[in-house]
Structures are given as structure tokens and as C-alpha cells.
């Protein structure tokens, strides 16, 4: 199932938009072997991917803030 949302970084309040394809169970193709098989994170209003996973890493986290946002997203679907 596809999910799309806007979230804030818990420490800085920076706004990010993400698109995620999430399955009901974990997969070898998912991030860290989890249920998220596709994920794109962008700063709200921008077009540059700051993180991208499509059954494998395409674009690694741009910085620590994006890593924190990624952790929040993965926790939501674990």
C-alpha cells in the first residue's frame, strides 16, 4: 500500500514529505529487512530527493536531520 504524508523532524521542526510503499510483512527488499520496500523523502516544497530506497538504496540520507526523519518514518511502519 502506498502512503504519502508530511512530517516534521522531531528535533528541528523542519518539514518533509515522503512517499512509501509498505507491505503487511517484512521483506528482504525492505529497508533493514522491514516492510518498507520503496521510500522517497524530500524537504517540503523542494524536488531534490534527500533519501531514496527502491528495493535497495538509491540516495543515502543527505544529513543528520534526514536520518532522524527516516527513523520516525520507519518506526511508524514497523
N, C-alpha and C positions, 0 to 999 in steps of 0.2 A: 504494500500500500504506500502511496506517495503522501508525504507530509510536507507542508510548507508553513513557515512561521517567522515572526520577527522576535528576537530575544535580545536581552541586554547582557553585557558582560557583568558578572556579579561584583567585580571589584571597581571597574571604571565607569560603568553605565553606558559604554559605547553600544550602539545599536547595530545588530547584524541580522541578515536574512539568510535562511537556509532552506534547502530542498533536500529531502531524504527519502530514499526508497527503503522501507523497513519491512522485514518478513516476520512472521509469527515466531520463528525459531532461529537459533544461531546457524551460521553458515561458514564454511571455510573461506568464502569470498567476502564475508562481512568484516568490518573494521574490528580488529582484535578478536576475530572469530565470532563476532556477535551478529545480531540480526540486521544491522545497517549495511546494506550492500552498495548503496550509492549515496553520496553526500557532497553538497557544494555549499560553501559558506562565503558570503560577501558582506562587506560593510554596506549598511543601508544606503541606497541611492547611488551606489557605485557598480561598475560592471566587471571589475577585476576579481577573479577567484582568489580567495585568501587561503582556501583549503578545498581540495577536491579528491574524492575517492570514488572510483568506478570499478568495483571488484578488484581493486588494487590502488595504491597511492599514485595520484597524478600530480598534485600540487600539495607539498607539505605546508604545515602551518606557517604563516608569514611572520608571526611573532608570539610572544607570551600571552597577549590578550586573546588572540585567536585560539591558542591552546586551551585557555580557560573556557572559552565559548564552546569549543569542541567537547570538552569534558562534560559540560552541562547538557549538551545535546545527547551524548552517548549515555549519560546517566538516565535521561528521560526515557530512552528506549530499551534499557537493559532490564 
